[in-house]
Amino acid sequence: MGLVNPFDGLWPEVTAELPDHLLTEIADRAAQSDREGRPSTGSLRLLREADWPGRPVPEKFRGGGAGLVRCCAMQRALGAADPALAVAVNMHLFSVGLMVEHWQRRTDTSWLLMEAIATQNRLLASAFAEPHLGGSTTRSTLTAQPVPGGWQVSGTKRPCSLAAEADLVCLQVQAVPEPSAPAAVLVALLPTHAPGLRVVEDWDTLGMRGSASNTLVLEDCFIPKELVFYQAPAGSEDDDVFAAGTIWFALTATACYLGVAQTALRHAAALMGRIRVGHLDSVRAALPSYQAAIGDRVADLLTLEAACFDVARRMEAGASPEHLVAAALGVKQQAVRVVPEAVGALAEACGGASYSRALPLERLWRDAQAIRFHPPTPVATRQYLGRRALGLPATLDLDEAAPGLRGQADAEQKGTGNGAS
């Protein structure tokens, strides 16, 4: 019996969706995409030809019917081939996943949008991130004004992966509340050529350069009410659809970076099998000190892989998303630490050769750093998880108001305020 890769068998095979030859072609274009700072049109074409855009859409709507586990497995494979492309199209996957979760719980006409995505191979950009949100995913600084037939909105969405390459944009804005009503967020699907939408190609970063995460500018953009498929109170994590969407993004994004780590491990193993330590007359891979250093990182990665898979499996099996959202965010938070540290340790074990632009490790190291910046960002997530564990009010909006102390002060004031002179 041959040696078994410790990572084999953790995820379902996805060669039917992403054949080996397709992934090889995509991987061959990754370095050029990084140099040019834009995604490969050839790689995007290959994904469309493989019906990738419709994979998460239920089969009854002529999609591939892939659940969350299979979608994570696909993103892991794609992240291993071209990290920037995987992160870019993950925004499509998250948006379609949100639509699926919404339809499963509301059973409305949103299935028409999903069917169009599947049958026409439409690619989505996801316009949720904005400047000045502090890592939140439950609000928007863009205020949509009600107008006849829908809403009108102006503002900036950044970063917005594939804003110039996608067919549709999944857009989150905040509606002007009715009198005495709470503010609400709206999620709509618009054509990228809709009047009032334009792209500023300003993406120039350290890593994930090929994700084309440019700026989307909205100038008096009209959102028809029939293209709004989801509404929820702003700043609320209690909504089941929002919680489900957060889980989809946290786990599929983590899977992309697990793919990055897998490719880094493969390249590092090959390099360590060639680089010799002269006075020991041995390649680095044969030395126990190097083996132990790699083993520590492999243990971290295996733990993260298992956690990501298990939360995805539980979600797919029908667990309440409100009960799983903290676990999914915990997985993503661990990935923020584990993946960059693992890729950095692999590069360090390979020595200065890993720093060369002639080899893939330096690009993979740069790409791995981007995991820190996906919302909900680490600072908001830490606060949310800590408050949840302490039994305090918690949202994914960054809040420096110390709710425990505020609640205590309010209670004391109510108890003594009436008798104050």
N, C-alpha and C positions, 0 to 999 in steps of 0.2 A: 504494500500500500504506500502510495506516495505521500509526501508532506502536504498537509491541508492548510491553506491560507486561513488564519484565524478569523478573517472577516467574511469568508464564504458562507453562504446560507443564512445570513442575518436578514436579508431582504428577499422578496420574490424576484424571480428572473423577469427582466423587461425587454428581452431581445425581440419579442414580437412587436413591441411598440418602437423600440430604438435598436435596430439591428447593429451588429458590431461594425459593419462597413460604414454605416451612417455616422456612428460615433467617431470612427477613425477619421473620416473626412472632416468632421467638425473639429476634432482635435488638431488636425493638420493646419487649420486656419486660425487657431487661437492666438498664436504669437503675432501674426500679422495684424489681427484685429486689435491686439494690445498696442502695437506700434502706431497704428493709425487712429486709435481712439474712437473706433466705431465698430458696430457689429458687422460680421460678414454677411452680405446679402445672400451668398451661396448657402451659408449655414441656415439662415432663416428659411430659404427656399426648401432645403432638405426637410426641415421640421414640418413645413406645410405639406409637402409631398407625403410625409409619413402620417398625416392627419393628426399631428400632435395637438393643434389648438382645440380640437373637440374631445380629447381623451377624457376629461373629467365630466363631460356632459352625459347624463343618463342615457342608456341605450334606447329607451322609449322615445327620446327626442333625437335619435339618430347619431348619438355620440358614442364614445368608447366605453362609457360606464366605469371608468377607473375610480376607485375609492381613494381615501386619503393615504392608505398604506402604499398602494401602487403608485400614486402620484409622488410620494416621497422617494420611492425607489427610482422612479424615472429621473427626478431631479438630482438625486445622488449620482446616477450614471452620467447625466449631462454635465453636472458640476465637475466630474472627473475629466471630462473631455474639454470643456471650455467654460471656466468658472464665470466669466463675465456674461456670456450668453445665457447660462443657466440662471443667474441672478436676474437678468433682464426679463426673460420669459417667465420667471417665477411670479412676476407681478400679474401676468395673464392668468397663471394657474390659480393664484390667490383670489383674483376677481371672479373667475368662473366658479371656484369653490364656494365663494360667498353667495353667488347666485343660486347654486345648487342647494346650499343649506337653507337659504331663504325660501325657495320653492317647496322644499320638503316640509317646511313648517307653516307656510302660508297658502300653498297650492293656488297661486294666482296666475296671471297671464305672463309672468316672467319666463315661462317655458319657451315662449316664442323667441325671446332673445337668445336663449341657450341653443335652440334648434338652428337659428341663423348662424351662430358661431360655429356649430359642428358641421353643418352642410356646406357652408361657404368658406370654411377654414379661415375665419376672421381672427386676427391677432389683436389682443387688447393691451393697451398701456394702462397703468394704474396710477391715478393722480390723487393720492391720499396725502403724501408727505408735503410739508410746507415749511418755509422759514418761520421761526419764532413760535413754534408749537411746543418746544421743550421736550420733544420725543413722544408726545401724546398721539393716540390714534382715534380718539373719541370726539374730537372737536375739529373745527375748521376756522381759520381767520377770514375766510371768504364768505361774505354775507350775501345770500341770494334774496333778491327783492321779488315779491310776488307781482306778476304781470298777467294779463289775460292769456290763458292757456298754459301757464307754467311759471318759470322764474327767470330772472336775469341776474347775472353775476359778473363781477370783475375781480381780478387778482392774479396771483402768481402761485403756481405749483412747481416745487423743486425739491429734490430731483424727481424726474419722471422718466423712467426707463422706457426706451423705444417710442418716445412721444412722436418722433418723426417717421418711424418705420411702421407703426401699428395702424390698423384699420379703424379701431374704436378706442375710446378712452373711458375708463371707469372712474368717475369723478365724485369726490365727496366734498360737499359744501354745507354751510350752516344757514338755515332758513331764518328769516326775521320772524320772531315768535308773535303769535296772536296775543292780544292783551290778556294778562294774568295767566298765560300759558308758558310752559318751559320752552327754551330753545330746542330746536331739533336739527339733526343732521340728515341730509338727503344724499343718497347714492344713486347716480344716474349713469346711463351708457349713451355716449354721444359719438358720432362719426368724427374722426380727427380732422376732417375738412369742414366741420361745421363753422358757420360764420361766427367770428369773434374768438376763434382759437388760432394761436400761432406758436411756433416753436422757436426758441432761441438756443442755438447750438453752442453752449458754453461749458460742456462737460470736459474737464481737463484735470485729472486726478492722479494720485499715486498708483492706485490699483483699481481693478474692475473697470479698466479704461474702455473696454469694448462693450460696456452695457448701454452706452448712449443715453445716460440718465440726465438729459438736458432739462431746460426750463420750459414749462408750458405756461403761456400767458393768456389770460381770459380778459377780453375787452367787450363789455356789454354782451356777453355770450348768453343766448337764450336756451333754456333747458325745458323742453316740452314735458308736461306732466306725465304723459304716457311712457316716457323713457326713464322716469324715476321708479326704480324697482324696490327701494328699501328706504324706510324712515325710522328714526329712533331718537329718543331724548339725547341731547348733547351731553357728553361727559359720563355716560352710563355704561358700566360693564355688565349690568344685570340682564341686558337684552340677550336672548338666546342666540339670535342670528349674529350679533356682534361678537359674542363669545366664540361661536363656531368659526367665524372668519378669522379671529385672532389666532385660534388654534391652527387653522389651515396655514396661515402665514408663518407662524413661529416654527412649525415642524417642517414645512417644505423648504423654508429658508435654511434651517439647520441642516437639512439633507443636502442642499447645494454645497455647503461648506464641508460636510463630511466627504463629499466627492473630491473637493480640493485636497483634503488631507490624504485621501487614498492615493491620488496621483503624486503628491509630494512624497509619500512613503515609497511608492514604486520607483520614482527617480532617485531618491536617496539610497535605496537598497542597491540599485545598479551602480551608482557612483561609489558607494562604500565598498562594493565588491571589486572596484578597480584601483582605488587610491591606496597606495602602500605607505606604511610607516617603515622607513628604511632600516633603522637600527633594530627593529623587532622582526624584520623580514616577514611582514604579514600585511595583508589588506585590512582595512579598518573593520570590515564586517566580521572578520574572524576573531576580533579581540573582545574579551568579556566586558571590558569597561564600556565600549561602544554598544555592545548588545544590551547591556543593562539600561543605558541611557535611552535607547530606542524602546525597550520593553516598558519602561514607565509611561511613555507617551502612548504606546499601543494600548495599555490598560485603560488609560483615560479615554481614548477614542472608542474602545469596545464598550465601555460603560455608557458613553454618550449615544452610541449607535443603538444599544439595547433600550435605553430610555426613550429615545425618539420613536423607535418602532413600537414600543409598548403603548405609549400615549396615543399614537396614531391608530393602533389596533383597537384600543378601548373606545376611541371616538367613533370609529367605523362600526363598532359593534352596538352603538346606540347609547353610550353613556351620556349623561347630561353635560352639555358643553360648559354650563356655568360651574359645574364641579371639576371640570378638567382644565379650565383656562389657566389656573395657577400652575398646574403641573407642566403644561405646554410652555408657559413663560419661563418656568424653572429650567426646562431643557434648553431653551434658547439662551438663557443667561449663562448656563454652563458652557454652551458652545462658544460664547464670547471669550471665555477664558481658555478652554481646552484647545480649540482649533489653532488660533494664532500661536499659542505656546508650543503645540506639537510641531507645526511647520517650522517655527523658529529653531526648535531643538534639532530637527532633522537637518536643517541648513547648517547649524553649528557643528553637528557631527560630521558633515561632509567637508568642513573647512572652507577656506577661501574660494575654492572652486565653485561653491554654491552661489557665490556673489556675482558670478560672471553672467553677463547678458546673453552669452552664447548657450547657456543651459536654462531649463525651465524653472529651476527652484527659486530663482530670484523673483520671477513673475508670480509664482504661486504664493511666495511669502507676501508680496505686495497685495495680492488679491485677498489673502486671508485676513488682512487688517480691516477690511470693509465691514466685517460682521459686527463691529462695534457700533455702527451708525444706523442700522435698520431700526425703525420704530416698531414697537415701543422700545426706546433706547435703554441702556443699562441703568442709568440713574433713576428713570421713572419706574422701571421694573423692580429694582431693589426696594424702592420705597413701597410699592404696591405689595410685594410679597411679604415684606417685614410687617406692614400694618395688618395685612390679612392674618398673619400668624399670631400677632399680638391682640387680635380681636378688636382692632380699631377700624373706623371708616376708611376705605381705600378706593382710589380710582387710579387710572393710568395717566391722569393729569398730574404733572408735578405740582406738589403742594407743600409749601414751607410753613403752614399755619399750625402744626403740631396739634392735630384734632383731639388727642387725649387730654392735653392741658386746657385746650379751649373748652372742651365739654365739661371738664371739672370746674373751670372758672364760671361758666354759664350756670352750672348747677348751684354753685355757692352764691352767685349773685341772686338767683331766684329765691334761695333760701333766706337771704338776709336783706335783700334790697328793699322789700316792702316796709321794713321797720326802720330803715335808715332815716336820720334826721338831716 
